[in-house]
Each structure stands twice: as structure tokens, then as C-alpha cells.
Amino acid sequence: MKVALLSDCYLPRLGGIEVQVHDLAHRLTAEGHEVEVVTATPSDTREATTHRETDPHLGTVVTVHRLPLRIPGAPPINPFAKDEVRELLVRGGFDVAHGHMGVVSPFATDMIGVALDVGLPTAATWHCVIDRSAPLFRALGHARRWGEAGAALSAVSSMAAERVAGIAGGVPVEVLGNGIDVAQWRAPGDVDAAPSSAAAGHSTGDSAGDSVVRVVSAMRFVRRKRPGALVDVLRAARTHLDRIAPHVRLESHLVGDGPQRRLMTTQLERHGIDWIHLPGRVTRDELRALHWRSDIYLTTARLEAFGIAPLEARTAGLAVAALRGTGVEDFVADGRNGILRSSDEDLATGLAELAADADRLAQIRTHNLTTPPAQSWERITEVTLGEYERARGRVR
């Protein structure tokens, strides 16, 4: 099968859609399919380019067509690329097109329309949460028209699919989750599920008999991810922990970068907090190593369509602490893979109680260490191909 992946964003930009589209392209190629990516993201220049991209991990090769606006500093959009993409899709011998939608995706929106116009079986996947913008998207009618034209609509989680269904006018919306390389993130066999101990060579300033529970999070420090709330939850959890288990201490690493990082640094300095660390952006290898020596992954995001970072942590064996009503619920069951709570206050209390109960924490971590998630790339590739067949079956 020959597949065209249509996306505003792609590597070298960093983000959930960018990484997922890249990985999907190479995973499909590894399965024997031919994949070409069409994107408005430039490479090192703002010139339109076509090049062959090699994945060093899989050894696969994917053709990438970059069609950016030729304006310095322009975002990954190009309203003038329709004719060029139309010709590419008509002459390219493609069997299916697959558009990837974020909160604002003018390029993918245009190109999904082009793919349907030329009669190409088309799938469209939303990687975002449609929230306050639902009335606008409903009025624009893209999802409804695409569905009526035969597109196979999907979203990356059950929660996100329900939101898309609300703007699709009764057209079926399936779940097509993000994929993960289980072998890459799975912890080595010598990782212990029991919480760390200060006596084991970890310098925390606590007495040798105290235990240390390490909490980690990885995110872009933007308002939508609520990094300030993350610090508030950690502070409240530590205060509660001092009351119920004074021998247990929290230590946290909040990994990532973004416009909110300076505000977080100020917040930590203002409260004299030296047990929450902001190491900045790290590589995937460094993040895996951090997960393997940590105990709990914490996220306070409310508008989380899927949560690839929590899935990576869950695959690495960490217990996940998150809010209810997000895409995280597709791979975290309360009490089995971690804890789910309905508010920041309840999340702080639940985090403290989990940290205080070494046996319960070890039980959850043992389950996550020994039970791979359902979102392996092998499974997600299979579901993706099923969506392509659904799109082909819906073509009128």
C-alpha cells in the first residue's frame, strides 16, 4: 500500500504530532508499505524540498515533501500549496491519504480536502482535545463534510474521539491511539519496583532511615500543560506526606522547556523549594534513564488528548498519577497502573497516600514493569491499516 501522510508539523520540530507522524511513517515502511510525508514544516531552509529520510533505529527510508511558506519565521502553514499537493496525490499512485489534525491545522485541513476532492481514500486523525473551540469547528463543518464525503474519522483516545464526534454530525469516529516502542522504553531487568532509599547512596539531606519517592514529569512548559499546577500539587502532596508518613520524602524532576519555565523557577525560589529540580530539555536516552530510577510520573494536564509522555513512563514501569477525563485513561486504570483523581486537591492527596504506601506503590510498579501496554507500535500499526481499509471501503 502506498500512503501519503499529511501534517502541518513534522520533525525537526518537537512535539507529539511531529514524533508520532515520523514514527508512524517508518513503522508502516517497516511493514512493507511505501510512505511519503507531505508537510509545511521546513528543514534548514524555507525552500520547498523533497528528500529521503532514513530512520537509524529501523533502517527504513521515507520520502518527505516539505512545502513551507518562503517567509522567514513563518509557522508551518502554506495556503498556496493546494495545487502542488493535488498534482502530487494524483500522479503519485497513492492508495490512501492520512491527515493529522491538531488544535490549529490549516495545512492538514486544506490537504485532507484536496485528497477527498481527487477521490483518494482518506483517513483523518485528531491529536488534540476539541474544547471551547467546538462551536467554531461545528460551524466550519470540516469534520462533518469529510465524513459525509467518505473519510474515516478517528482520534487518539476515547475522550478525544467523543469530542470529535460532537462536531462530526453523526459520522462514526474511531479511536486510533498513539504508538510506543515498548522494547525501547521497557526497564532493564535489574530495576527494582520498591521506592528508593536515602541509605542507598541518594543524597537528599534526610536521615539514613528515611525513604525517598522520586516523582518525574516531562512536558512542554506551556500554559495548556499547567506546569504551575504541577508544582502546587507536589507542594501539597509533600505537606500531606509530612503528616501521614514523616519518614517519606518526595524528590521531583520536571523535565522540559518552554515559556513557563522561568515562571516556575521564580515560583520555586519564592517558596525556597530545593527538592523540585528543573533540568531542562533532555534526550530520550536521558529521560529513559531518569524514569528507570524514579517511582511515579505526575501530570496535571486537563486537555490531554492522549499523553505520550505518561505512556512512556507507564511503559518504563512508573506508577502514573493523573486527572480523570483525559486521554491518559485509555492506558491507566486507577489502582492498577497508577491513580486517577478528579481535582488537583484530590490528586495531591492521592499522590501523598501512594508515596506513603510502599507495598501499594511496589505492586503498581511491578504490574507496569511486567505488563506491556496495548499501545505497542505493532498493535497501532495494525489498527492504522484497519482505518485505511475503512477509508477505502467508504469511498463512493
N, C-alpha and C positions, 0 to 999 in steps of 0.2 A: 504494500500500500504506500502511496506517495502522499505525504501530509504537509500542508502549509500551516505553520503556527504564526498567528497574527497577534502582536503585542506592542503597545506603546513602549514599554520598558524591557530592557534586556541587559545582560552583562556588557560592559563593566560596571554599570550602575548596580548598587547593592540594595537588595530588598527582597521581600517574599516572592513577588511575581517574577522578578528577574531570575532568581535562583531556580524557582520551580519550572519556568518555561525552558531554561537551559537544560536542567536535569531531565525533564520530560523528553526534550528533543533527542538527547543522547541515549536515553533508555529505550525509546522507540527504535532508534537506529540499531541499538544492540540486539533488538528482537528481529532485525532483518528488514525493517521498513526504511523508506527514504524520506528524510525530513528536511524542509527548508524553513528558516525563520524569517519573517518579514517584520521589521521593527523601525520605529522612528528614533531609536537611541543611536547616537553617533559612536564612532570609535575614537581615535585620537584626533580626527579632524571632523569638520562638519560636511565633508563631501559624501555624496551617495557612493556606497561601496558594496561589492559582493565578494565575499571571501569564504574560504572553507576553514571551519573551526574544529580543532581536534581536542577531545577530552582526554587528558593524560591518564585518568583513572580507568576509563573504559576502553580507550584506544579507538573511539568512534569518531567519525567525521560528519559534520553537519554544515550545510550551506547557509550563510547568514546574509540577508539583504538589508542593508542599513539605508534608510531614506529620511535623514533628518532635515529639518529646516536649515538652510545655509545662512543662519544668523548667529553670531557669537553669543553664547549664553542662553540660547533658546531652550525651552523644555522639550521633552521628547514628543512633539506633535508635528504633524505636517498635513494641513488640509489640502495641499496641492498634489498629493501622491496618488490620488484615486486612479487616474488613467494609467499610470505606470504599473500599479498593482493589478488593475484589471487585465492588462496585457500579460503580465506575469502569470496570473492564475489561468487565463485562457490558454496560453501557449505552453504552460509548464507540465501538462499531463497529470495534474493532481487528482487524487481520488476524494479528498476531503480537506476542508479548512477548519481550523480550530482557533477561535478568538478568545483572548484572555482579558477580562474586564476588571478594572479597579474602580475606586470611587469616581475618579475622573479619567476617562479613557477615550478621548476624542479620536485618536488614531485607530484603535481597535474597533470603535463604534463605526467609523467610516468603512473600514475594511471588511467587517462582517457583512455590512450592507452590500459591498461590492461583490463578495463571494456569493451571496444569495442571488444577486442580480444576474450573475453569469451562470446560474444553475448548478453551482458546486454544492454538494452536501456539506453542511456547515454545523459545527458544534460551537456553543458559546458558554464559557465558564466564568462565573463571578468569583473573584478572590477577595471580596470586600463585604462589609455589612451595609445594607441599604437601610438607613435610619431616618433622619429628619428629611433627607432628600427624596423620600418615597413619593410624595405628591408630585414633585417635579418629574421624576422618572416615569411615573404613571401617565402624566400629561404628555411627555415626549413620545411615549408609546413604543420605544425601540424593542423592548423585550416582547411585547405583545405582537408586534408586526413580524419580528423574526420567527417567533413560534408559529404564527399563522402561515408564514412562508415556508415552514418545514424545518427550521433549525432545531437541533436538540439542545435544550437549555439545561444548565447544571450550575451548581455552586459547590464550594469546597467543604461545606459542613451542613448538617441538618438545619441548624439555626439560620445560616446564610441562605439556604435553599428556600426556607419558609418565607424569608423576606423577599427573595426574587419572585416567588410565586405570587406575592401580593401586588406586583406590578406587571405580571405576565398575562393577566386577563384569562385565567383558567387553563393556560398551556401547562402541561406537566413539566416540573423542574426536578431533576435527579441530583443526587449527591455524588460528586467526583472529588474526593479528598486529595490533599497534597501527599506526596510520597517521601519516603525516607530510606536511606541506605542503612538498613539495620546492622549489617556487619561493621560498618564504619563507626557507628555510634555506640554499639554494644560494649559494655565494660569488659576489660580483661578478667580472667578467672580469679585473680588474686584480690579483687576489690571486695571489701567487707561491707555487708549491709548494716552493721552496727554503727551508731553515731561515733564520731571521732572523740578522742580523749586528749586533754591537755597534757597528760602524762606521756603521750606517745610522740613527743617532740614538737608539738604545736605551741608556739609562744603566744599566749593570749593575756598574760597578766593575771590569770586566775590561779588558784591553788591546784596542786597536782591531782587532787581527788575530784576536781570538777570536770564535767563533760562539756564538750563544745559541739554544738549542732550548726553545721555550715549551710547557709541559705544563699542561693545564687539566682540571678536573673540576667537575661540577655535581651536587649531591646534597642530600638532607636529612641533616643531621648527626645520625644516629641509629645506634645500635649495629649494627643489621642491615646497614647500608651499609659498616661497617668503616672509618670515616674515620681512625682511628688507624693502621690497617694501611697506608692510603694514604700517610701521612707516612713511615712506616717504609720503604716501597718506594721513595719518592722519595729518601730519605736514602741507602739502599743503592745506588740507581742512580747517584747523584752520586759516591759513593765509588768505585764501579767505573769510572765515566767518567773520573775523575781519573787512573786507572791506564792506561786504554787510549786515551784521547784527551784529554789535559790542556788542549787548546786549545778544547774544547767545554764550555759551561756550561749547566746547567739553570736555568730560572726557572719557577715554577709559581703558578697562581691556582686556589684551591679555593673554588668559588662555592657559597653556600648558607647555611642557618642551621639551628639545632636544638639539642637539649640537649647534644650532644657538642662543640659549637663552643668552649665555654670550656675544656674539657679539651685540645682541640687547640691553643688559644692558649697554654696553660701548657706543653704539650709543645714548641712552637716556641721559646718563651722559654727553657726549661730547656736546650735544646741550642744556643741562640744562632743560630737559623736566621732569616736575613733575606731569603732568596730564595724562600720559600714564603709567599704572600700569602692572606689570608682576607678578601675584600672584602664578605662577607655576601650577602644575597639581592639579586639584580639582576633587571631586567626582561628579557623575551625579546629585545628590541632590543639591550640592553646585552650579553646573553650571545652573541647572534649576532656582534656586533662583536668580542667577545673571541675567539670561535672563529676569525674571519677573520684575526686577527693572531697566531694560535697554530699549533702544529705537530702536537701529539699530545694525544689525550684518554686519560686514565688512569682506570680503575675497578678496585677490588679487591673489589667485592661478590661474594659466593658465591651468595647466594639471590636472584639477579636473574632474575625470570620473563621479562622482555623486555629492558628497558633503553632507554626512550625517550630519555634524555639522551645515551647513547652513539650512538644512531641520529641524533639531531640533529647531533652533532659529525661523524659519518661523512658525513652529507649536506652539511655545511658544508666538507668537504674535509680534515678531520683524519684522521691515522692513529689507530686505536683500539688501545689496549693493555689487555687484559682477561684474566681467568682462564677456563680451559676449563670446560665443564659448566654454562654459564649460557645464558639466552635470547639473549645477545649473539651466540652462534654462528649464529643464524639470518640475520644480516646482516654478519658479519665473518668472512672466511676468512683463516686465518693466511698471512701473506706477500703477500696481495692487498690487503686493506683495513686491515691492521694486524698485531698479533701476539697470539697466544693462548698462554698458558702454564699449567702445572698447579699451580704453587705461587707464593707471594709471592716467594720467593727467585729462582725462575726468571723471574718477571715483572720483578723489579728488574734482573736481568742482561740480559734481552731489551730492556728499555727503554733501558738504557745503550748496548747494541750498536746499537740503531736510531738513537739520537741521534748516535752516533759516525759512522754511515754516511750521509753527506749524500745520496749518489746513491740509495741504497735508500729513504730517507725521502721524497725528492722523487718517486720512482717510485710509491710507495704513495699519496702525497698527490695526484699527478696523476691516478691512477686514480679516486680518490674524488671529486675535483673535476669530472671529466668523465663519470662513470658514476653516474647516479642510482640509489638503492636500489629494491628491488622493493616496498617498503612505502609507496609513494605512496598518498594518500587515494583516488585513482581506483581503484587496484587493491584496496585494503582494502574500499572500499565494495562493489565487485563481489563479493568473497569473502563479505562480510557478508550480502548479499542471497541468495547461494547457500546460506548457513546457514539463512536464513529459509525458503527453499524446501524445504530438507531437513527443517526442523521441520514445515512444513505437510504434507509427504509422510509423516511418521512418526505423525501424529495418527490414533488408532484410532477 
